[in-house]
């Protein structure tokens, strides 16, 4: 099982790493769910990222049965067997294509904006999706890539049906699949978090990938990318993490993920990148091992998660790169409860806490002992969680504030909502880190 699409993409990138440096590579993701997976592959290989847009052409009297597909640049791929079986005329096929092509163009404009599609001619094209069941869309995408002039097509997915994977070798030069279970059932059953990817997330991932590549080529890469891979010692348990340390960092923020999430959470990674841009170090790590995540009791064991967080914080204090920096916690959902529980422990000197859509009620008995200034960020339309956080404020005795993001729901997918979360978190940490840094005496000259 994969934690989420980012975890799947990172694992898939590991399998594909041998392709790096073998030629002119471009990675294309199938919107929407394939794009977060493709982003990780593109970043690991240092390759450009784009979407590959495909619209199925359905038989008029049985739309779920595809007789072909269309892609950008006027590409049209037909399944001659289906056309013959359905006895379709040229006029019927043209009518279906005429109906689908405007939607193809609309999605292209939505995802890329003013950026032109990447040129595939003469390049190795890695087509990525989050999983394959029947393979119809993947097959069409590979044909579209070939029609676009790709010299080599590699189809790469985290999970797929064995028979389908085997059948796709006729449209791809190579098919890479990490898991091919005999009983697939549904793609989503192989992910702990299979939350639907939004259009806005696709747009942001494409923008971020383009910025990363541009900055890398110019020698001005974001200090938080690529992230430094670390293994965090949490009391004898090694937990994988990503540490980013910008130059002259003003503090470090430890991310405490909620249930079913981890260091690849797209929302927390976005917030972390914004904090990096503001000159703050970040540590994103998995609170549980892969085996532990399968035990739902441990996923909701707030005391265990808080103890891990304290052990990670102690480990962090010994890291020369961030030694002496103020430490903050950024918790989401159940991770916010763990952050508050840890902040209430005697001897915990965390400087500030931020909760995003948090469940402070899961640490209700400890709230009165929290000393660190705490910011609770909740979506205005996340009514249940908003009520929980309003009740939690009555128990908190530390400096605290409830920040409501108007119009936002629980995961802040609305346009501008996650940007608001990042800005509020940045300002909260900066306001509480600065006085400590100002009070720290300079190192003696040698």
Secondary structure, 3 states (H helix, E strand, C coil): CECCHHHHHHHHHHHHHHHCCCCCEEEEECCCHHHHHHHHHHHHHCCEEEECCEEEEEECCEEEEEEEEEEHHHCEEECHHHHHHHCCCHHHHHHHHHHHHHHHHHHHHHHHCCCCCCCCCCCEEEEEECCECCCHHHHHHHHHHHHCCCCEEEEEEEEECHHHHHHHHHCCCEEEEEECCCCCCCHHHHECCCCCCCHHHHHHHHHHHHHHHHHHHHCCCCCCCCCEEEEEEECCEEEEEEEECCCCCCCEEEEECCCCCCCCCHHHHHHHHHHHHCCCEEEEECCCCHHHHCCHHHHCCHHHHHHHHHHHHHHHHCCCCCCCCCEEEEEECHHHHHHHHHHCCCCCCCCEEEEECCCHHHHHHHHHHCCCEEEEEEECCCHHHHHHHHHHHHHCCCCEEEEEECCCCCCCCCCCHHHHHHHHHHHHHHHHHHHHHHHCCCCCCC
